[in-house]
Amino acid sequence: MADHSALERKTIASERLHALNDYAPLPGVADEMVDNAGNIRPVWQKFINHLSTMPERELADRFARADRYLREAGVFYRAYGTKSEGERAWPLSHVPVMIDSHEWEALSAGLTQRANVLEAIVADIYGENRLVREGLLPAALIASNPEFQRPLVGIKPASGHYLHFCAFEVGRGPDGNWWVLADRTQAPSGAGFALENRVATARSFSDIYAEIPVHRLASFFGAFRDRLQTIKHSGDDRIAVLTPGPANETYYEHAYIARYLGFMLLEGEDLTVVNGKVMVRTVAGLKPIGVLWRRLDSAYVDPLELNQNSHIGTPGLVEALREASVTIVNALGTGILETRALLAFMPTICRQFFGEELQLPSIATWWCGQRREQEHVAANLERMVIGPAYSRAPFFDDSGESVLGSSLRATARETIADWLKVDGPKLVGQEVVTLSTTPAWVDGRLRPRPMSLRVFAARTAQGWQIMPGGFARIGAGDDATAIAMQSGGAAADVWIVNDKPVERHTLLPAEESFTRNMPGSLPSRAADNLFWLGRYIERAEGALRILRAWHSRFAEVADPNQPLLADVTAYLAELDIDPKDPVPKALIRDIDSAVYSASNIRDRFSYDGWLALNDLAKTARRFRKTVSVGDDASHAMTVLLRKLAGFAGLVHENMYRFTGWRFLSLGRYIERGLHLTRILGHLSGPDAPDGALDMLLEIGDSVMTHRRRYNVNTARLTVTDLLALDPLNPRSILFQMNEIHKEVEQLPNALVNGQMSPFFRETLRIRSSLAVMTSPAMNEEVYHKLERELENLSDLLAQTYLG
């Protein structure tokens, strides 16, 4: 520690004491860090010892480091139904939750058992139907359930299992035991966020994290990835994450997981079913999909046989399941396991199917903290299980009496009574479960806050594996009902602490072997977004260069009616740009469109590129509120051009030179060619106002080059030669066509059996005709014809690869 004065040392010591010594658990509530006697639990001791050496100022710096990582990585979730709907920063609670590995082993064993019970239940629901037939489950609970997908009955998963990836909401009650609050089997989210929580928290406490033997998470994901590889039907099959799209609240995680595990990220429109096989549309044609890790609800997956109103699914997927040509993780219809009423029957089913007691008790049908009398609980549960007191055909007659028969209703009541006898005393009575608390850093102090855990289970080659961690939901205050992030809650990392050093796993293979993915596996939708990202970026740059030239001249004459300024104003009006608006809406729109295109391919986009693009968008919006016409706007355009150049440089230097790169580049080259063609056609004619040629060179970023290349003053022929026909000038039209030709040669199916595709043929024709042109022959009519040809070339590309 650096030298401090006596006063500074006293102040720092005081900060430490205030930060830690006034931590007080809530009365009658279990606390993760402090036991009933007020002592710090052993698993927390080393962490708290480290924490006690840090002044509040250092902790603030450490927490800021984590927040900066999350912000720069672009971690977000989407809020709905609030005044601030849209993307919101990930709310990290910086203090991790510490759990002893021995306790975690017991919890893991209970969750593994539970996953097996859930697998048995769902296999029976869509298979033999023994549970209903033998009275272990009410028929109404299944048949009238909106999550029961009748078209899936009798379809056995190709992998042999319905469940491959599950999550469990668990909480610790006042007695110190863990309770299952909910099962997540539909499309459980959070595993990717758990990884990001770990990275961010480890950055805050890198020194502590290195010293404490905390179980790593990579092996969990690696084992799951390896399992999915083994259930593919052939080596050519792809594995993909099926996402509802960027509007989904957890889309960031979908992209993150796909990138982390090396899977494709697909939407329903990317897929088609051909002869009972699921295929992905790529720029090289249809390619087979063997495994789909779905992140959307079952009903929306196939509008042909399930929810006909779905616009995010793929018609025919259920038929592909019948053909056993694809494995969907988790199987369609498994969302029925999330039905709260099933919790009441699980102890009996576990005994009946496995001959053992259910290790982890469940909260049945209500949320934590609500008061219920035992009789009221039983009555409500009976109504829920047996059915409401109103007609619901075909399970109830007109009088509301259940047509299921008295024996089944008696069985249900016995099940309720059995559940109340076995598990009820811990639940019912004066208080249901009150969640335990864990330390959270609030206003410079550690404060107890309610906590629940989301724990993940993945099916591997060795059976179920429980993630050694997960993530914790931390309440915004003492009230456990505000634990969800949509209600102001936060998320924390979970450290499973061993009593000896742990292995440090990675996703790298143990052996020195690898397989390269086949070329051309770029989905058409991803290619489309990359292409338009390139076009929007280049369109924004073209507008910026024209606007900068306009404002720099306006700063000198202060007269928008000056001939050159008026002429350029008219040109910009055709593009819906008003230069008297310092940062026009059309410019903001182009930049926002670029951001949107990039957001659709987050799995293929680097953190640095995403950060640079968002920084450009934020700066443009800030300038729109503060910049004035003239020199101020000219300077603002220069700043935006530099930021845009920074983004372009990152992409150019870092992006892998493969199919995706080519579509991004083609978008830029076509848009730059169009920009130059239009502005040359407008400003290089014989009737152009004075100063137009100099402005053209400035817009084309070629002033210095013109001075070096030509021993004459600016003239129409020299400007035309440099900006239209010089193959060495990266700003010329011919240069763009040469680059387009190079990229098109490398695209899939550019040549088939020695024959050029129409797109390739048209590229070569335009390039050749432009290459033989001379400066005197370049006139307004030629430019207009070239503009139409470039627009047609863009359409041909879309027809060939993006349809």
Order of alpha helices (4+ residues) and beta strands (2+ residues): alpha-alpha-alpha-beta-beta-beta-alpha-alpha-alpha-beta-beta-alpha-alpha-alpha-beta-alpha-beta-beta-beta-beta-alpha-beta-alpha-alpha-alpha-alpha-beta-beta-beta-beta-beta-alpha-alpha-alpha-alpha-alpha-alpha-alpha-alpha-alpha-alpha-beta-beta-alpha-alpha
